[in-house]
Amino acid sequence: MKQIFLSTETHLEEIESYQAGVWINLVNPSQSESMEVAEYYNLDIADLRAPLDAEETSRVTVEDHYKLIIVDVPILEERNNKTYYVTIPLGIILVDDAIITTSLQDLQLLESFRSKKQRNFFTFMRSRFVFQILYRNAGMYLTALRQIERKSEMVEKRLHESTRNEELIELMELGKTIVYFQASLKTNERVVKKLITSSRILKKYEEDEDLLEDTLIDTQQALEMANIYGNILTGMSDAFASIIANNQNVIMKALALFTILLEIPTMVFSAYGMNVLESSIPLSGHPWSFAIVIILSFVATIPFIIYFIYKRWF
C-alpha cells in the first residue's frame, strides 16, 4: 500500500502525485510500488525494501543523495490466543524534497501523524518529522512496558493458586517480549546517539536538539525498565514453576489421604460382602444392622482424621 500526504497551512491531505514536501508512507509495498518510488527518487531498491525484513537491525546509512534511518517499533501480535508485543523495523528515508516511511505492517506509531493529532507536524519539515517519530516511538515503548507490568501482575495473582501451565506459558511469552524490547531498544539507542552527535546526517535546530535529548532519555529509561522487568519475570517464572509443582503435590497428598480414609469403610464392606454363613456375620439378625455397620465403619476413620490433623497433613 502506498499513501502520499502533503501538509498545507491548515490541514494534512492525501494526494496522488509526487510533489515537493510530501510524506510517502509505504506499508508492505509490492515490488512494483517499491520500484516506482525507488526510480522516481533514485534510491537503492535494497535500502527501500530493507525494513520489510523483520530481522533487520536499527541503523543509520548516509548515501550521496538520501539518508536511511531504521528503528524498531513495538506492535501487537497474537500468540497462543493472546495478544503480546513484538518489534518490527520502520524505515525512514530522507531525500531532498520528500520523506519516505516504509514498514511491513500499518503502524499505530504513524496514526497520530496521519490523523493530524501530532502538534507542530508538517510533512515538509523533514528533520523535525524524523525526530517526532523517534520521540513518539520511545514513548510507545514506555507505554508497552507499563502494560506488560500490569499484565504480569495479573498473571502473578492467578499463579498463587494455579496448578496448570497456562500461566507459566503466559509469563514466558511476556519474557520473550521483554527480550525483543531489550534488543530493539539497544539498537534504537545507538541510532539516537548517532543522530545527536553527528551534524551531517540531519540538520537540527535548537528545539530539535531538545527533542532528541528527550528521545534519548526516554529510550534509555525504557531500556532500563525492560532490563528490570526482564529480571523480575525470570525470577517469577522460576519461583512459580516451583509453586505450581508444590500445588500439585498438595492436591496429590490430599487425594492420597482421602484414599486412605476410604479404605477403612471399604474393608468393612468387603468383609460383609463375602459368601459366608449368615449366622457368622455380626449383627446379621439385628433390624438396624445395615445402618449400624455404615455408622461404625465411618466412625472408625475418625482416629485417622484426628491423627492427620495433628500431623498437619490436612
C-alpha positions as CSV (number, residue, x, y, z in Angstrom):
1,M,0.0,0.0,0.0
2,K,1.3,3.4,-0.9
3,Q,0.0,6.7,0.6
4,I,1.2,10.2,-0.2
5,F,0.5,13.1,2.2
6,L,1.1,16.8,2.0
7,S,0.7,19.4,4.7
8,T,-1.0,22.6,3.9
9,E,-1.3,25.7,6.2
10,T,-4.4,24.3,7.9
11,H,-4.5,20.5,7.4
12,L,-3.0,17.3,6.1
13,E,-4.3,16.0,2.8
14,E,-3.8,12.7,0.9
15,I,-2.8,13.3,-2.7
16,E,-2.0,11.1,-5.7
17,S,1.1,12.7,-7.2
18,Y,4.7,13.2,-6.1
19,Q,5.3,16.8,-5.0
20,A,7.9,18.7,-3.1
21,G,7.5,18.4,0.7
22,V,5.4,15.2,0.6
23,W,5.4,12.3,3.0
24,I,5.2,8.9,1.3
25,N,4.0,6.1,3.5
26,L,4.7,2.5,2.2
27,V,3.0,-0.4,4.1
28,N,4.2,-3.8,2.9
29,P,4.6,-2.3,-0.6
30,S,4.5,-4.6,-3.7
31,Q,7.6,-4.9,-5.8
32,S,6.1,-2.6,-8.4
33,E,5.3,0.1,-5.9
34,S,8.8,-0.1,-4.5
35,M,10.4,0.1,-7.9
36,E,8.2,3.2,-8.8
37,V,9.3,5.1,-5.7
38,A,12.9,4.0,-6.0
39,E,13.2,5.1,-9.6
40,Y,11.5,8.4,-9.0
41,Y,13.8,9.4,-6.1
42,N,16.8,7.4,-7.4
43,L,17.0,5.1,-4.4
44,D,18.7,1.8,-4.0
45,I,15.8,-0.7,-4.1
46,A,17.6,-2.8,-1.4
47,D,17.6,0.1,1.0
48,L,13.9,0.8,0.3
49,R,12.9,-2.7,1.0
50,A,15.3,-3.5,3.8
51,P,12.7,-2.6,6.6
52,L,10.4,-5.2,5.2
53,D,12.8,-7.8,6.7
54,A,11.5,-8.4,10.2
55,E,15.1,-9.3,11.3
56,E,16.6,-6.0,10.0
57,T,18.5,-4.1,12.8
58,S,18.3,-0.4,13.5
59,R,21.0,1.7,11.8
60,V,21.7,4.9,10.0
61,T,23.0,4.9,6.4
62,V,24.1,8.1,4.6
63,E,24.3,8.0,0.8
64,D,25.1,10.7,-1.7
65,H,21.5,11.9,-2.2
66,Y,19.5,10.3,0.5
67,K,19.7,9.1,4.2
68,L,18.2,5.9,5.6
69,I,17.2,5.5,9.2
70,I,15.9,2.2,10.5
71,V,14.5,1.8,14.0
72,D,12.5,-0.9,15.7
73,V,8.9,-0.2,16.5
74,P,6.6,-2.1,19.0
75,I,3.5,-3.7,17.6
76,L,0.9,-6.1,18.9
77,E,0.9,-9.7,17.8
78,E,-1.4,-12.7,18.7
79,R,0.3,-15.7,20.1
80,N,-1.4,-18.6,21.9
81,N,-4.8,-16.8,21.5
82,K,-3.4,-13.9,23.5
83,T,-2.0,-10.5,22.4
84,Y,1.7,-9.7,23.0
85,Y,4.2,-7.1,21.8
86,V,6.9,-7.7,19.3
87,T,9.0,-5.3,17.3
88,I,9.4,-4.8,13.6
89,P,11.6,-2.3,11.7
90,L,10.5,1.1,10.4
91,G,12.5,2.6,7.6
92,I,12.7,6.4,7.2
93,I,14.3,7.7,4.0
94,L,15.0,11.4,3.6
95,V,15.5,12.8,0.1
96,D,15.9,16.4,-1.0
97,D,12.2,17.2,-1.2
98,A,10.4,14.3,0.5
99,I,10.4,11.9,3.4
100,I,9.5,8.2,2.9
101,T,8.5,5.7,5.6
102,T,8.3,2.0,4.9
103,S,7.2,-0.9,7.1
104,L,5.9,-4.4,7.0
105,Q,2.6,-3.5,8.7
106,D,0.5,-0.5,9.2
107,L,1.9,1.1,12.4
108,Q,0.0,2.7,15.2
109,L,3.0,4.9,15.6
110,L,2.2,6.8,12.4
111,E,-1.5,7.0,13.1
112,S,-1.2,10.2,15.1
113,F,0.6,11.9,12.2
114,R,-2.0,10.7,9.6
115,S,-4.8,11.9,11.8
116,K,-3.1,15.2,12.4
117,K,-3.1,14.7,16.2
118,Q,0.7,15.4,16.4
119,R,1.4,19.0,17.3
120,N,3.7,21.1,15.1
121,F,3.8,18.3,12.4
122,F,4.3,19.3,8.8
123,T,5.4,16.9,6.0
124,F,7.8,19.5,4.6
125,M,9.7,19.8,7.9
126,R,11.6,16.6,7.3
127,S,14.1,16.6,10.1
128,R,11.5,17.6,12.7
129,F,9.3,14.8,11.4
130,V,12.0,12.3,12.0
131,F,12.7,13.5,15.5
132,Q,8.9,13.4,16.3
133,I,8.7,9.8,15.0
134,L,11.7,8.8,17.2
135,Y,10.3,10.6,20.3
136,R,6.8,9.1,19.9
137,N,8.4,5.6,19.3
138,A,10.3,5.9,22.6
139,G,7.0,6.8,24.4
140,M,5.3,3.8,22.9
141,Y,7.9,1.5,24.4
142,L,7.3,3.1,27.8
143,T,3.6,2.6,27.4
144,A,4.0,-1.0,26.3
145,L,6.3,-1.8,29.2
146,R,3.8,-0.4,31.7
147,Q,1.1,-2.7,30.1
148,I,3.5,-5.6,30.4
149,E,4.0,-4.9,34.0
150,R,0.2,-4.8,34.7
151,K,-0.3,-8.0,32.8
152,S,2.5,-9.7,34.7
153,E,0.8,-8.6,38.0
154,M,-2.5,-10.2,36.9
155,V,-0.7,-13.4,35.9
156,E,1.0,-13.4,39.3
157,K,-2.3,-13.2,41.2
158,R,-3.6,-16.3,39.3
159,L,-0.3,-18.2,39.8
160,H,-0.7,-18.4,43.6
161,E,-3.5,-20.9,43.3
162,S,-2.6,-22.4,39.9
163,T,-1.8,-26.0,39.1
164,R,-1.8,-25.5,35.3
165,N,0.9,-24.5,32.9
166,E,-1.1,-21.7,31.1
167,E,0.1,-19.0,33.5
168,L,3.7,-20.1,33.1
169,I,3.4,-20.1,29.4
170,E,2.0,-16.5,29.6
171,L,4.9,-15.5,31.7
172,M,7.3,-17.0,29.2
173,E,5.6,-15.0,26.4
174,L,5.9,-11.8,28.4
175,G,9.6,-12.6,28.9
176,K,10.0,-13.2,25.2
177,T,8.5,-9.7,24.6
178,I,11.0,-8.2,27.0
179,V,13.9,-9.8,25.2
180,Y,12.6,-8.3,21.9
181,F,12.4,-4.9,23.6
182,Q,15.8,-5.1,25.1
183,A,17.4,-5.9,21.7
184,S,15.4,-3.2,19.9
185,L,16.0,-0.5,22.5
186,K,19.7,-1.1,22.5
187,T,20.0,-0.6,18.7
188,N,17.5,2.3,18.8
189,E,19.6,4.0,21.5
190,R,22.7,3.8,19.2
191,V,20.7,5.4,16.4
192,V,19.5,8.3,18.6
193,K,23.0,8.9,19.9
194,K,24.4,8.9,16.4
195,L,21.8,11.5,15.3
196,I,22.7,13.6,18.3
197,T,26.5,13.5,17.8
198,S,26.5,13.8,14.0
199,S,25.7,17.1,12.4
200,R,25.9,15.9,8.8
201,I,23.1,13.4,8.9
202,L,20.2,15.7,9.7
203,K,20.0,19.5,10.1
204,K,19.0,20.3,13.7
205,Y,17.6,23.5,15.3
206,E,17.7,24.3,19.0
207,E,14.3,22.8,19.6
208,D,15.3,19.7,17.7
209,E,18.2,19.2,20.0
210,D,15.9,19.3,23.0
211,L,13.5,16.8,21.3
212,L,16.4,14.4,20.5
213,E,17.7,14.7,24.1
214,D,14.2,13.8,25.4
215,T,14.1,10.9,23.0
216,L,17.4,9.6,24.2
217,I,16.3,9.9,27.9
218,D,13.0,8.1,27.2
219,T,14.8,5.4,25.2
220,Q,17.3,4.8,28.0
221,Q,14.5,4.8,30.6
222,A,12.6,2.2,28.5
223,L,15.8,0.1,28.2
224,E,16.3,0.2,32.0
225,M,12.7,-0.7,32.6
226,A,13.0,-3.6,30.2
227,N,16.1,-4.9,32.0
228,I,14.3,-4.6,35.4
229,Y,11.1,-6.3,34.2
230,G,13.2,-9.0,32.4
231,N,14.9,-9.9,35.7
232,I,11.6,-9.8,37.6
233,L,9.9,-12.1,35.0
234,T,12.8,-14.5,35.0
235,G,12.6,-14.8,38.8
236,M,8.8,-15.1,38.8
237,S,8.9,-17.9,36.2
238,D,11.4,-19.9,38.3
239,A,9.6,-19.3,41.6
240,F,6.1,-20.0,40.3
241,A,7.2,-23.1,38.5
242,S,8.1,-24.4,42.0
243,I,4.8,-23.1,43.4
244,I,2.8,-24.9,40.7
245,A,4.7,-28.1,41.4
246,N,4.0,-27.7,45.1
247,N,0.3,-27.0,44.5
248,Q,0.1,-30.2,42.5
249,N,1.9,-32.1,45.3
250,V,-0.6,-30.7,47.8
251,I,-3.5,-32.0,45.7
252,M,-1.9,-35.4,45.3
253,K,-1.3,-35.6,49.1
254,A,-5.0,-34.7,49.8
255,L,-6.2,-37.3,47.3
256,A,-3.9,-39.9,48.9
257,L,-5.2,-39.1,52.4
258,F,-8.8,-39.4,51.2
259,T,-8.0,-42.7,49.6
260,I,-6.6,-44.0,52.9
261,L,-9.7,-42.8,54.8
262,L,-12.0,-44.5,52.3
263,E,-10.0,-47.8,52.6
264,I,-11.4,-48.4,56.2
265,P,-15.1,-48.5,55.2
266,T,-14.1,-50.4,52.1
267,M,-12.5,-53.2,54.2
268,V,-15.7,-53.4,56.4
269,F,-18.0,-53.5,53.4
270,S,-15.8,-56.1,51.7
271,A,-16.0,-58.3,54.8
272,Y,-19.8,-58.1,54.8
273,G,-19.8,-58.9,51.1
274,M,-18.1,-62.3,51.5
275,N,-20.0,-65.5,50.8
276,V,-20.1,-67.0,54.3
277,L,-22.9,-68.3,56.6
278,E,-25.3,-65.5,57.6
279,S,-25.1,-66.6,61.2
280,S,-21.4,-66.0,61.3
281,I,-21.8,-62.3,60.3
282,P,-22.1,-59.9,63.3
283,L,-25.4,-58.1,63.7
284,S,-26.9,-60.2,60.9
285,G,-30.2,-60.6,62.8
286,H,-30.4,-57.0,64.0
287,P,-33.1,-54.9,62.4
288,W,-30.8,-51.9,62.1
289,S,-27.7,-53.9,61.1
290,F,-27.2,-52.1,57.9
291,A,-27.2,-48.6,59.4
292,I,-25.1,-49.7,62.4
293,V,-22.4,-51.1,60.1
294,I,-22.4,-48.0,58.0
295,I,-22.0,-45.7,61.0
296,L,-19.4,-47.9,62.7
297,S,-17.3,-48.1,59.5
298,F,-17.2,-44.4,59.2
299,V,-16.6,-43.8,62.9
300,A,-13.6,-46.0,62.6
301,T,-12.0,-43.4,60.4
302,I,-12.2,-40.6,63.0
303,P,-9.0,-41.6,64.8
304,F,-7.1,-41.4,61.5
305,I,-8.6,-38.0,60.7
306,I,-7.5,-36.7,64.1
307,Y,-4.1,-38.1,63.5
308,F,-3.8,-36.5,60.1
309,I,-4.9,-33.2,61.5
310,Y,-2.4,-33.5,64.4
311,K,0.4,-34.1,61.9
312,R,-1.0,-31.1,59.9
313,W,-1.3,-33.3,56.8
314,F,-4.7,-31.7,56.1
